Amino acid sequence: MRGLIEAHMRLKGLKCYSHQSKISYTSKLNFPRSQVLFLDELRKIRNKIKYEGVDNNLQYAETVENFMDNIYFKLLQEVRKLLAEHKKV
């Protein structure tokens, strides 16, 4: 997800300096506020897992998987559309 968000930003001519800026950028892509907030929650949890060794349960992982299934392809379509536009130029 972070990679797709960053790719979208770069295709728009923007630079990304932090993980937080990637998450806030999704609100400019007309993602519902609830999805933006959930992405930010995932960012924080990933940070805790990576740097503090925090563990999460299977039920939460399934929630994340369902969320990603819904949002990933929407973002991928946006990036592909921008790539196609850049190829035309």
SVG drawing of the C-alpha trace seen along z (x, -y; Angstrom):
<svg xmlns="http://www.w3.org/2000/svg" viewBox="-16 -18 29 34">
<polyline fill="none" stroke="black" stroke-width="0.4" points="0.0,0.0 2.7,-2.5 4.4,-1.8 1.3,-2.4 0.5,-5.6 4.1,-6.8 3.9,-5.9 0.8,-7.9 2.4,-10.9 5.4,-10.7 3.3,-10.4 1.6,-13.6 5.0,-15.3 4.9,-15.2 7.7,-14.1 7.0,-12.0 9.0,-12.7 7.2,-10.6 4.8,-7.7 2.3,-10.1 2.3,-12.2 1.5,-9.1 -1.5,-8.4 -2.8,-11.9 -2.4,-12.0 -5.1,-9.3 -7.7,-11.8 -6.9,-13.8 -7.7,-10.6 -11.3,-10.7 -10.8,-7.8 -13.4,-8.0 -12.2,-9.4 -12.8,-6.1 -10.4,-4.4 -7.8,-7.1 -8.0,-6.8 -7.7,-3.0 -4.6,-3.3 -3.1,-5.6 -3.9,-3.1 -2.2,-0.4 0.9,-2.7 1.1,-3.0 0.6,0.7 3.2,1.6 5.6,-0.7 4.9,1.0 5.3,4.4 8.6,3.5 10.2,1.5 8.7,2.6 7.9,6.3 4.2,5.9 2.1,8.8 -1.5,8.8 -4.2,11.4 -5.5,13.4 -8.9,11.6 -7.3,8.2 -5.2,9.6 -8.3,10.8 -9.8,7.3 -6.8,5.8 -6.8,8.3 -10.4,7.5 -9.7,3.8 -6.7,4.2 -8.7,6.3 -11.1,3.5 -8.7,0.6 -5.7,2.0 -7.3,2.5 -8.9,-0.9 -5.5,-2.5 -3.8,-0.2 -6.4,-1.3 -5.6,-5.0 -1.8,-4.4 -2.4,-2.5 -4.5,-5.3 -1.8,-7.8 0.8,-5.6 -1.3,-5.4 -1.6,-9.2 2.1,-9.6 2.8,-7.2 0.6,-9.3 2.6,-12.4"/>
</svg>
